[in-house]
Structure formats: C-alpha cells, structure tokens
Amino acid sequence: MITWNAGGWLEELNCIAIRYTSAVATEITTDEYRALAELRYRIRHFLHEGDEVAQAAGLEPQQYLLLLAIRGLPGGEEATIRTLAERLERVWERAVGVTAAVAGGSA
C-alpha cells in the first residue's frame, strides 16, 4: 500500500483499492480516476528508476528483479523456478532463462 500522505492521496488511494477489490457496481468518479492515474504514474516512475539503478550497477532489470524476488521471499519459502516465475509474473521458460543468465549459464 502507498505510504505517503501528501495532500490526502493516501485516503483516496485506499478508497480506490477497496473499490477495485470489491464488486464495482457504481460508476467511478473523476476524482477516483485522477487518483488512480496518479498512482499508476508513480508506480511507473518508481519502476523506471529501479531499472536505471540496476543498469548502472551492471545488471539487467530482469536480473535485478530475480535477485530481489529471491532475497524478498517470505521466511521458509523455497526459491523454486515455479515460485520465482509466479513472483516475477513470468512464464516458466522465461524464469529459467533469467535464472540461467544470473548464474552465468545458458538456458
């Protein structure tokens, strides 16, 4: 969940999150669309910055995401290809390829 509270954005984003997780039967307001657009913009900006930092460190963005997924696994969860593919939202074969690239091999 978003942790900043600049000008009431947190409350609006929380409202949007609740609205999208429950049955959306009513029309979304213009303010809600604006809040959603702002949230998506900030997420894209955050992800873009992460890609730039990874590349500056000599990593491909996918390699960084794999390392992050491994390091950030919940305690006791094993880093299997299936788990990593799910966390990276990648198909099985692509997760194997990224894993092999990180390990210095080829898939």
N, C-alpha and C positions, 0 to 999 in steps of 0.2 A: 504494500500500500504506500502511497505517496506520503512522505513525512514532513514536507514543508507546509506552512500555513500562511502564505503570502496573500493577504487580501481576501481571506475566506476561501481560497481554492480548495483546501483540504475538505471542507464541508461539502462543496459542490462535487468534487471528485468522488467522495464517499457516497453521495446520493446517486451518482451515475453508476458506480459499481453495484450498488444494491439494485438499481433499476435493471441493469443488464443481467443480473444473476437470478432475478425473479421473473415471473411471467410479465412481459411488457405488453400490457393491454391498452395503455393510453398513449397518446402522441407525445413525443419528446419535444420539450420546449427549445426555443432558440438558445436560451442561456445554457441548457444542458448540452446542446450541440457545440457551443463555443467552448465549454469546459472540456468536453471530450476531444475536440480538435486540439486544444492546448495540451492536454495530457499526452496525446499521440505525438505531437510536435516535440515535447520534452523527452519522451522516450526515444524517438528517432535521433535527437541531438545527443542524448546520453550514449546510445549505441554507436553512433558515428565517432564520438570522441574515444570510446573504448577501442574501436578498430584502429584509429590513428595511433594510440598509445601502444597497442600490440605491434603494429608495423614498425614503430620507432624502436621497439625492443627486439626486432628481428623475427617476430612471429607473424604468421598469417592469422587473420582474425579467427578462422575456424580452429586453429591450433590453440589459441588463447581460450576460446570458449570451451574446448575439450578439457584443458588443464583446469579451468575454473569449475567445470562440472565435476571433475574428479575430486578436487580439493573441497568443494562445497557439498558433497554428498552427505546426507544425514548419517549420524553415527550408526555403525553396524551395517550399513547398506554397502553391498559389494559393487565394485566398478566393472560390471559386465558390459559387453558390447550392447546388449539389449537395453540395459539401464541407461547407458550413455546416449544411445540413439533416441530413447524416449525423452531424456532431458534436453538433448540438442534439437529435438524435433526433426530428426533426420531419418531417412530410410536406412535400414540395416547396412547395406553395401557402402553407403557414403560414410557411415560411422566407422566402418572397418578401414576405409581408405584414409580418413583423417587420423585414426589411431596409428596406422602404419606409418604415416608421414611424420607424426610426432616421434615415433620410436626410431625413425631413420631408415625404415624399410620400405617396401613397396607392397601394395595390395594385389 
